[in-house]
């Protein structure tokens, strides 16, 4: 079985280039698929024209999950 596929806004990154997983489309996909974000969880992140695999990390400083590509 492959990674769960979740929408991501590839323009919503932090200074290190990690995707913030806090946009409305991401939250909707996570809720619809009943996905709970956890460190080191692999996800396939997509937008209209791009798809990449990423690994979830929680940012304690910023208090949200992000993904390194």
Secondary structure, DSSP 8 states (H G I E B T S, - for coil): ---EEEE--TT-B-TT--EE--SHHHHHHHHHTT----TT-EEEEE-SS-EEEEEEEEETTTTEEEEE-
